[in-house]
Amino acid sequence: MLKKLKRRVKTIITKPFKKPRKPHKPPNTKSPSPSASPSPPDSPKLEPEPPPTMEPQHSKKLPTFPFLFPKAQSTVLPDPSLFFAPSLLSSPLPTNSFFQNFTLKAGDQPEYIHPYLIKSSLSSLSVSYPSRFHNPSFIYQVFNADLIISASNNTEPSSRKSHIISSYSDLSVTLDMPSANFRFFLVRGSPFLTCSIVNNTPVSISTIHAILSCDANNSLTKYTIKLNNNQTWFLYSSSPISLSQNDVSLLTSDGFTGIIRIAVLPDFDPQYQSILDRFSSCYPVSGDAVFTKPFCLEYKFQKKGWGDLLMLAHPLHLNMLSIDDSDVSVLEDFKYKSIDGDLVGVVGDSWVLKPHSVSITWHSINGNREESYDEIISALSKDVKALNSTPITTNSSYFYGKLIARAARLALIAEEVSFPDVIPAIRKYLRETIEPWLDGTFNGNGFLYDGKWGGIVTKQGSLDSGADFGFGVYNDHHYHLGYFLYAIAVLVKIDPVWGRKYRPQAYSLMADFMNLGRRENSNYPRLRCFDLYKLHSWAGGLTEFADGRNQESTSEAVNAYYSAALMGLAYGDTHLVAIGSTLTAMEIQAAQTWWHIREEDTLYDNDFTRENRVVGVLWANKRDSGLWFAPPDWRECRLGIQLLPLSPISEVLFSEVGFVRQLVNWTLPALGREGVGEGWKGFVYSLEGIYDKDSALQKIRNLNGYDDGNSLTNLLWWIHSRGEVEEEECSGGGKFCWFGHYCH
């Protein structure tokens, strides 16, 4: 161990000072003339350091009119005016938010506002503390209308819309029901459902269960409601309210004005009731998430009432919560059940979350040994030669993006193995394939700007909601655009002059899913895909789902923010590097928390954990072993869709060697099934190479096909860059941040 430590310290100290190797020439390889590769111009100068907060600062230096793609005339997008207040319609609107179901069709599908499922329908709101159904194939939370809150005197016709979204923030949404005089503050992680009632409105509380008892305190400001499903609910009011039981499932009151708060008793422990009583008078009305510095996110809840604020944290929150930097107290024994793991009480209105630091690098972390160069360069030369002989024929924004990102990988591998001779050909190829999408000359598809919701759509997607995997209804934006950003970042790196010319278009693509603005002076909503409470992305777009938002490929989400950070490196934009790195780090930890399932994990139910090493599609309200494109027993697809595209950041995503071994062993038997694609095998062997390099290398050499976003060059680069690892040292991503060696 001491020798390994000395060797590691020596590497850290000496690596930055080693002289660059001379370009490597493979045996029997004819190199182009030096004149074919002109020297690149000076790199763009670094921009000024960002201000203390990483949130965008409006400045006179910013362009007044940022680039927009041509205007779209979409025939498939829903009308946002049905549910958003008129004051919100002039700004870009969320298309993948935690409350998206409230904005689609009738607006009556439930959403999971931890710890409750909330459903709005016909000027009433139903709240459910969900039970959970599970088997080896899936887990989902069951919605039952445990309590339904409505106005007793509401005579509005049922054809009216059920609610209006009057405001929203990173961590909350406010639902108004004008016909009932109700305003619901739905703040994520609140153990209370909070409703503001005006105009002396009679209140009705009903349930699908039987009410066994409804007991009030002396001041008529707290009611204990016991149901026949073994649930106990508390109703707190800011002033006396007189509830009477009309029948077995209905409570009504006379007119009431003020605040009502409702909470379920999560356990029969008397301590739980005293905690809810203690914090019932302070309620949150909204919550913002602020990027204060790299690898740091602060929650700031706006509260009313008196006393301290009680909220709930999921397991990833607790893993990232910095007690030293937060004025909070964790109530470890106060817990609510959730599909995401136990939700634990946190007292305080300002949380500081710090994910593991991750350094964004162009090349592999450990590099390749020189003795492996010949094999990699041999494959590289063939793959580069094939670029022009096999032109891109797809007009799909997703598959096209994968192909140009695949080509860009070849340029970075060429740099890493000191073989720059092929870079001019790759540069020419990337120019010719990327420019048509940026200047609008691509035949058959292209990017357009939709002003209705505020975002980029494709020509195909604006006319067909199923085209480009739903890109025209804002599905999978970070996947598609992440591939484009990767290719653009590499091209900017190797061709800074081109980068300066197309910087406006590049930043427009990035801003579509990475904008940090809060609606003012922006063409895009704030962080279109990234969920600032769950700390990972969603992919579902403007499609109504009974189980809420969903995401299949965590690795493609990681790739999106990683690629944005790379683009920041290429342009010398420290702010973009910081934001991209931070989102990459959080997406990785979320994937490792909720998608990766270790044999010893207890987060999910035993039967599901026993049969699965990775989630297929993760929903807000469900965990599914199946994929959108494959059944559960196609395990190689499940592994592959959580790994592709294979790049340097993949090493951080799959840094836990013990889990990787479990995942590969779980997957390998599936490769014996008839018809398994060679491309999927390549991803399985890639992960096997983390702990068994020789075996994986032999299998990769025998492949006769590759995923369309992968190549033999990329697979060989990956395997040969695997170093010696010790399983117990490889959990967590913090060790992959280089400045961690120097700054603490």
Secondary structure, DSSP 8 states (H G I E B T S, - for coil): -HHHHHHHHHHHHHGGGS--------TT-----GGGS--------------SS-S----TTS-SS-----B---SS---GGGTB-GGGTTS---SS-TTGGGGSTTS-S-EEETTEEEEEETTEEEEE--EEEE-SSEEEEE---SEEEEETT----TTS-S-EEEEEETTEEEEEEGGGTEEEEEETT-SSEEEEEEEEEEEEEE-SS-EEEEEE-TTSSEEEEEETTS-EEEEEESS---EEEEETTEEEEEEEEEEEEEEE-SSS-HHHHHHHHHTTTEEEEEEEEEEEETTEEEEEEEEEESS--EEEE-HHHHHHB-GGGS--EEEEEEEE--TTS-EEEEE-SEEEE--------SS-SS---GGGHHHHHHHHHHHHHHHHHS------HHHHHHHHHHHHHHHHHHHHTT-GGGHHHHHHHHHHHHHHHHHT--TT--EEEETTTTEEEEHHHHH-TTGGGGGGGT-SHHHHHHHHHHHHHHHHHH-HHHHHHTHHHHHHHHHHHH----STT-SS-SSSSEETTTTEE----S---TT--EES-HHHHHHHHHHHHHHHHHHT-HHHHHHHHHHHHHHHHHIIIIIB--TT--SS-HHHHHH-SB-SEEETTEEESS-SSS-TT-HHHHHHHTT-S-STTHHHHT--HHHHHHHHHHHGGGGGSTT--HHHHHHHHHHHHHH-HHHHHHHHHT-----TT--HHHHHHHHHT-----GGG-SSSGGG-GGGGT--
